[in-house]
Amino acid sequence: MQRDPISKASSAATRIAAGDDRTTYDRISVALHWITAVLVLTLFLLAQIWGFTPRPTRHVLIAAHMSLGILLTAVLIARISWRLSPGHQAPPANAGWVEHAATTVHYLLYVLLVSQALLGFVLRWSGKESMSFFGLQIPPPFPPFSKAAHHNVGEAHDLVGWTIIVFAACHAAAALFHHFFLRDNVLIRMLPGLKHRGDT
């Protein structure tokens, strides 16, 4: 039974938002995906709450934010390296415009995440402060910026952070829509140990 045009359009839109090109994922890719998701959410929450805490607690939260940000950078490098390495570039099951659009959204999230990681380093160093990785101090490799330039980097860091959260929320909502309403494999492909449903 064929679906009506509205259902097809809804499926296409949510597949794009979910970044799903019907590619299969190996266990390492799945693990790196969820580590990234947990780190991004934790970093965002830390940034939102430290302004409401007293100075000693705020310092601990900022230090944790930096440490986890550096860890996220390492995970991103691992994800990109793994994805680009031979044997891990599984082609999509279909080559239509929906799959191309989904792939574009997927790579856009990569660009945003890498940009945010770089902005985090630049923000800290441009204020003439060292990055901290679980107590290990990483001094600035360049001179401090002007106050205006430092402020602009901070604004960009905040903007990209919120953009990532909005994209990630749409990404998750689309995957859940496919799982509970369209009942296909969009979400299951990223959940280890679950049996795939038949694609619709």
Secondary structure as the mmCIF struct_conf table of DSSP 4:
data_model
#
loop_
_struct_conf.conf_type_id
_struct_conf.id
_struct_conf.beg_label_comp_id
_struct_conf.beg_label_asym_id
_struct_conf.beg_label_seq_id
_struct_conf.end_label_comp_id
_struct_conf.end_label_asym_id
_struct_conf.end_label_seq_id
HELX_LH_PP_P HELX_LH_PP_P1 GLN A 2 ASP A 4
HELX_RH_AL_P HELX_RH_AL_P1 PRO A 5 ALA A 17
TURN_TY1_P TURN_TY1_P1 ALA A 18 GLY A 19
BEND BEND1 ARG A 22 ARG A 22
HELX_RH_AL_P HELX_RH_AL_P2 ARG A 27 ILE A 49
HELX_RH_3T_P HELX_RH_3T_P1 TRP A 50 PHE A 52
BEND BEND2 THR A 53 THR A 53
HELX_RH_AL_P HELX_RH_AL_P3 ARG A 55 LEU A 84
BEND BEND3 SER A 85 SER A 85
TURN_TY1_P TURN_TY1_P2 PRO A 86 GLY A 87
HELX_LH_PP_P HELX_LH_PP_P2 ALA A 90 PRO A 92
BEND BEND4 ALA A 93 ALA A 93
BEND BEND5 GLY A 96 GLY A 96
HELX_RH_AL_P HELX_RH_AL_P4 TRP A 97 SER A 126
TURN_TY1_P TURN_TY1_P3 GLY A 127 LYS A 128
STRN STRN1 MET A 131 PHE A 133
TURN_TY1_P TURN_TY1_P4 PHE A 134 GLY A 135
STRN STRN2 LEU A 136 ILE A 138
BEND BEND6 PRO A 141 PHE A 142
HELX_LH_PP_P HELX_LH_PP_P3 PRO A 143 SER A 146
HELX_RH_AL_P HELX_RH_AL_P5 LYS A 147 PHE A 177
HELX_RH_PI_P HELX_RH_PI_P1 HIS A 178 LEU A 182
BEND BEND7 ASP A 184 ASN A 185
TURN_TY1_P TURN_TY1_P5 VAL A 186 LEU A 187
HELX_RH_3T_P HELX_RH_3T_P2 ILE A 188 MET A 190
BEND BEND8 LEU A 191 LEU A 191
TURN_TY1_P TURN_TY1_P6 PRO A 192 GLY A 193
HELX_LH_PP_P HELX_LH_PP_P4 LYS A 195 ASP A 199
#
